[in-house]
Amino acid sequence: MRGLRFAFVVGAVVYLSAGNAAASEPAQEQAYDGLSTLWVLLAAILVFFMQAGFGMVEAGLIRTKNAGNVLMKNLLDFCFAALGYFIFGYAIMYGTEGLLVGTKGWFLVGATSPVDGLPLEAFWLFQAVFAGTVATIVSGAVAERTKFVSYLAYSFVISAFVYPVVGHWVWGGGWLARLDFYDFAGSTVVHAVGGITALVAAWLLGPRFGRFNKDGTPNAIGGHSMPLVTMGVFILWFGWYGFNAGSTLGMGDPGAVARVAMTTTLAASAGAIAAMITSWVKYKKPDLTLALNGALAGLVGITAPCAVVGAGSSIFIGLIAGILVIFGIGWLDKIRVDDPVGAIPVHGLCGVWGTLAVGLFGQQTLGAPANGLFFGGGFGQLGIQSLGVVSCLAFTAVAMFVVFKAIQAVIGLRVSHETELRGLDLDEHGMESYGGFQIFTTE
């Protein structure tokens, strides 16, 4: 038995070493574009830093007794996503241009970069941080009641298998790419996929104890730190410039990079203003939480069309996203789905809106496959965008339902009632996020 274990370990090391050698071979065969490589690496680092933003937003919007748990999930889901995407995900997403999935490039062995002048390692890193973003979207929606080990299992599966399939359909030469479905930086591929996964998970888990009364009316469970939430949103906004502008995958057209940065800024600003005004009218007070979610809604909404719309269109897209997120939160309360941070309306609902916006506001002169409805293009591109959204969400919902049910059957999804009351920090991790509050007496 020891001999078999040793042989397995040696074989794995040799295989990984071969992967590293294979991945490095193209460096001897082609000249790389230094400026574009630097830009993509910088953009990847910005997107990676969004993990900190997600962590701050989620920790601030939940109670102190669970803050450490959600931060732990944000750390580890990226780690599992990076490994899962390295072993399986990249091959499925970019291995070959099949209709449904890629079939080669496991462990990056024999893999290549699809972008001329960009090293495989740089392209892989940029795609890996996107996979980590998909995984971490769900952590806030299932906060305060999910088993840590179950969450880790989910993180690996979605990053290694489920997200890469959708990514292949749209960005890897799959069937939606061949239909000219357009999603520049991932309103559907990243955000709506994460949002629908969050919806499935939150529905299966059920609401937190005390979130809804027996008659279905909701009770507010406030977060513990709005400064943390605010800082987290600004970090996410900062990182989003890497997310959207970095998706140009180079500096071949600096004007396009600058335009993406501009439309991203305008949509986020409009989203925050729209959410603030809507909450002011609806609840008689300008709510900080909702305004911050409005900014994120605008960012999600502009992610798909950011490269192919003008300034005026980006403002309108952001305004609609900011309004949608307010009503989306109310809709979740009506169906008794508990989402502590608003991840489902922000990423799911506004991700759908942003993808459809390509079919409404896209301009062929800016690089869209066809003009949108409001620019004389008719319903053709809007129909393609709708088909893509429905297909991606349906596949993800079914796949993740199966995944979550399997995890539930094997190790369980939800912590015990006692653990939920005490807090996941103590029972799951044996620690407190905020120490020093105990009162000690001496005799």
Order of alpha helices (4+ residues) and beta strands (2+ residues): alpha-alpha-alpha-alpha-alpha-alpha-alpha-alpha-alpha-alpha-alpha-alpha-alpha-alpha-alpha-alpha-alpha
